[in-house]
Structures are given as C-alpha cells and as structure tokens.
Amino acid sequence: MTDKRGTRPEAAHHTHAASAGKDGTSYRNAPTKSVSVDGTQFVYRELGIDSGIPVIFLNHLAANLDNWDPRVVDGIAAKHHVITFDNRGVGGSAGKTPDTVEAMAHDAVAFIRALGFDQVDLLGFSLGGMVSQVIAQQEPALVRKIILAGTGPAGGEGIADVTRLTYLDTLHAYATFKDPKELLFFTRTKHGKSEARAFIKRLKERTNDRDKAMAIGAFRQQLKAIHAFGLQTPADLSRIHQPVLVANGDNDRMVPTSNSYDLAHRLPNATLRIYSDAGHGGIFQAHQRFVPEALEFLGSVNS
C-alpha cells in the first residue's frame, strides 16, 4: 500500500531553513513545519525521498526534535521518507503532555492521520518504543514495520525505576558539568565516554531554527506515563504480527537490556540486534552498525 497524502499545511516557519526541498536536505537544515492535529499545532520535520511508506520517529523521555542523532536520521532518510515530530505539549508542539503512554499513542496516530498517511513504519526509541507498541496494538492496519530501540514492554523489568534513575543521573551530570544523556545513554568505558561526547557534539550541529526546550511540567508528565507503563500487566504482544527489529546496547541502565530479549521472544516476527559495549542509546553509539541494519530491515520484502 502506498502512502496517501491529504492537504497539508506546509507552515515552514523559517525560510532560511528551507534548502533544496526534502531531497538532498540533511536533518541539520530540514525546515520545522507545523500541522493542526484536532485543533492543536504539532511541529515536525521531514526529509528523505518523497515516496513510499514514511518512517515516523517517536522520541524518548525529555526529548524534542533536536535530540535525534543526525547520523541516524540522515542515514535512514537516504533511502526513506523520514518524519520526526514533537508529541502534544513537547518542545514546539502545543497542548498539555499526556500522562499515559496510551494517550500519547492516540495523539501520535492523530498526527500521522493529519499528515494524510494511511500506512507508516515506526521507529520508536525508549518512551517512543512504548508508544509504538501501543499504536501497533490499537491501529494494526496503520503500521507496516516497527523498530523498537532501547525500550521494553508494559510491566517490563526496571521500567518503573526509570524516574528514580533519571533524577539521580541528572543531578550527577549537572554536578560534574555533563549532559545527562552521557550518563543515561552510554557506557562508562573509555569507548562509551568517547562516543557519548561525539553524540552530544552531533546534537549541536543544527544551529538555526532549533526547537523549544522541554518544559519541566511535560517532563514530569512523561515520567508519570513511563512509571505507570512499568507497573502495567504485561500486554499480549503475540497480536503484533508486523515485522519488528528490536535493537539495544548490551548494558542499558535505563530500560534494562533484558527487556529487549523479552520483546524479541514475545513478538512473533522479531529480529534482535544487541550492540556490545553500548548502553540505552545503543542505536546512536553504534549508529554505523544500526543504520545499515535498519535500512536492510525496512527495505526487505519479507522481514
């Protein structure tokens, strides 16, 4: 099935960000656009080829548009139409951030439909992977393939502890003048520390038209949602029949790596990729491995 386009408000806010259109545009200069979703403005960026099934990126806790690794976005956009967005109340998107993963999934589906698509691929990282699982369960016809990175199932091991760990590592990071993602996403080996610094540097490549910072209230709502998801009764993932690529580092402290093995075991059509000496942000730390594997997965006829 090919994607169906509706009329889309192409509200690119800044003309300086627009370059040669989606083809040839990199994530660092992809224009920020907005679309009305049930009366609420959602901001998004798109790039890559303007055909085929789009890949919708669903973001992690406390993240806005500028928190996606440009190497991952550009790598996948080389062969696909990629769309990143801020869900309700996050970054430049208006409205109040939901406090359940289910409500976030409902908003994400409304966003996808507002852009006029009737089938998409999903790449969900961390919280975004939890949202992706719910979308696949609630709207199975909308989803063709799914990539679940650094995430786990409802009721998964350690997910309810994310709040405590996030606060502890954030305080430690600020006390040592680091970005919290260096501690939360990467291993503390020599290699991991080096990759963490390189990742933080990549996130700063975009200098114009950057997204609004995450509001503390929205951050707390997201933490509530993750905590509740971690306490839920495990869902019946056997009903998710789409091909799924499960990816993670072998030492994920935020959403323990055991959850990735659990997902791969419980999903009927899953492929598992675990990256050595990598943490929660394994797809960023090991982007040179992850991107080709993601492209192969998304491009194959029968994954």
N, C-alpha and C positions, 0 to 999 in steps of 0.2 A: 504494500500500500504506500503510495506517495503522500507527502505531507500536503495538507490543504491550507491555503492561505486565506484569511479573511482580510478585510481592510484594516490596516494597522496604522495607528497614529505614530508617524515617524518623528517623534519630538526629540530630535538630537539637539541637546541643549547648547552645545558649543561648536560653532563651525570650525574652529581651529583643530578640533579633534578628528574631523572627517577627512580622510585621505582618499585613497583610491577605491572607496567602497569596501564591501566585505572581502572581495578577492584581493589578496596581497596585503591586507591590513593585519598588523600584529596586535596582540592584546594591549600593549603599552599605548597604542593610539586609537583603539576601537572607540567610537563615539558612545557616550552614555545616552540612552534613549529612555522614554517612558511610555507606558501604556496604562489605560484605565481598566482596572480589574474590579468589577462590581462597584464602581464609583470611587475606588481608591487608586492613587497613582503608584505603580510599581516601576522601579528603574531596572534597566538591563543593558547588557552589551552583547553584540553578536558579531561573528566573524567566520571566516572559512568559506567553503563553497556554498553557493546559494541554491542547493538542490538536495534531494534525498531526505532521509529521515534525520531531523536535527537531534543533536546531543544536548540535553539540558543538564547543566551543572547545578547541583544542590549543595549548599555551603555548610561549613562547620560552625560550631559554637563561637559566638562573638565575632563572626566574620562578615565583611562586606565585599563588594565587588573587587576591591584591591587586594584581597587576601588569597586569590587564586595564583598559583605558581604560573608565571607566563610561559615557562618551558612546557608545562603540561597542556595549557590552553592552546598555545600555538602549535604544539605537536599534534594534537588531535584535530585542530582546525585545518591542518594541511590536507586532510582527506575528508573532513566532515563540516557540516554547518553547526557551529557551537554557539550556545546561548548561556550566559551567566546572568543571574538576577539576584536582587535583594528581596527576600520574602517580606511580608507585611510587618511594618514597624522597624525594619532593619536598614541601617545606612540611609540611603536617599529615598527609600520607599515609605509612603505614608501609612497611617493607621497604627493600631496597637498590636504589638507582637503577641501571638497566641501563647498559652502556657501548656499546650498539649501537642504532641507530635501529630496526632490525628488532625487537629485544626490546621497545622502547618501544611500537611499533605493536601487538605481541602483547598487551601489558598494557592498552593503550587499548581494544582490541577486547573484552578480557575485562571491562573496566569497563562498556562500553556494554551488553554482554550481561547483566551483573549487574544493571543497571537495568531489564532486560526489553525492550529495544528490538530490533526486527529490521530496521529501516532508519533511517538518520540522514543529515543533512547535516553536513559537516565544515568548520570554519573554522580553518585551521592557519596560525599566524604563525611565521616563521623556522624554528627547530627543529621546531615544531609542523606546519609545512608539509611538512617532510621526512617526518615521521611519517605525515602524511595521505596522501602519495603511496604509501607502503608499504602502508597499510591498504587503499587503493583497489586495489592490485595483488593483495594477499593475500586480501581479502574483498570482491570486487566487488559481491556481492549486498547487502551491508550498507549501501553508500553510494549515496545518490541524487544529490547535488550537492556540489561542493567549492569552497571559496575558499582560494586559496594566496596568502599575503601575505608580502612581504619574504623570499622563500625561493628555493631553486633545486633542480635535480635532482642525483641522485647523480653525483659526478665533475664537478660544475659549477665554473665559473671562480671561483677565490678562496675556495671554501668551506673548503679545507684550511688557509687562513690565518686563519680566524676566531679560533683560540686566541691567536695572537700579537697580533692587533689588539685583542682583548678585554682582554688583560693590559695592553697599552700604554695604551689609553684609560682603563682603570680606574685605573691608577696616576696618570695625568694628572688625572683627575677628582678623586681624593682630594686630590691636591696643590693643586688650585685650589678645593676645597670645593664641588664639583658632584656631582650624581648621575651615575654613568657613562652612564646612558641618555641624558642630554642630549647627550653627545658621540657615542655609538654610534648613536642612533636618528634624530637630527635634523641638518639642515644648519646650518652655522655662519654663515649670513647673518643679517641683522637679524631677518627674519621667522622664520627657523628657530629662532633663540635664544629669541625671544618665545614661539613655540609650544611649545618644549621646557619652558620654565618653567611654562606653563599646564598642560601634560600632567602634570608632576611634582606640581603642586598638586592636580590632579584625582585622582591616585592616593592622596591623603591624605584624600579626602572621607569614606571609611569610618573611623570612629573606634572602633567596638566590634567585638569578635569578629574581630579581624584574624588572618590566617594566620601560621603559624610561619615564621621566616626560613629561607631556603635554606641548607642545610648545605654547607660548603666541599667535603666529600667528594662530595656529589651533584653539585655544580657541576663538579668535575673529571671525573666520570663522563660528564656531558653533553658536555663539551668533547671527550673521547675519542671519543664517538659521532659528533659533528659532523665531527671530523678524519677518522675512518675513512670516513664517508659521502662526504666530499670527495675521497677517494682511490679510491673505487669505480669500476668500469667503468660507464659510463652505462647506465641501465636502458632497456628498451623501453617508452616511455611511450605508444606507439600503442595499447597494450592497455587504457588507461584511457579508456573511452568515455563516462563521465559528463560532463555539462556542468561546466566549470571556469571560475571567474573568477580571473584572475591579476592581482594588484594590487601596486604598489610605488611608492616615490618614484623620481624620476629621478636621484638621487645617493645610492644605497645603498652605503655603505662596507663594511658587514659582509658582506652577500651581494650582490656587485655586480649592479646593475640588469640587466646583460646576461643574467643567469640568468633573469629574468622573461620577456625576449623569447625566450630559448631554450625555456622551458617552454611558452609560448604557441604557439611554432612546432611543437613536438613532440607536444603534446597534440591529439588530433583534434577536440575540441569545446570549444575555449578562447576566452575573451574577455579581452583585455588592457586594463588601466587603469593608466596611469602618471601620477603627480601631480607637477607642476612644483615646483621649489624644495622638495623633500621628500626625506628620507633613508629609512633602513631602517624606521623607524616611520611610514611614509607614511600608513598607514590611520588612525593616531592624529593625525598632524599635519594631514591633510586629511579628518578624520572627517566634516565637514559635506558633503563630496562622496562619500566612501566609503559611508557608511551608506545613503543613498538608492539608490546603485548596487547595493549588496549586497542590499537589500530587493527591488529590481526583479529581480535575478538569481535570488534564492531563490523569489520568488513567481511567476515566469513559468512557463507550462506547457511551453514548448519553448525552453529557453535554448540 
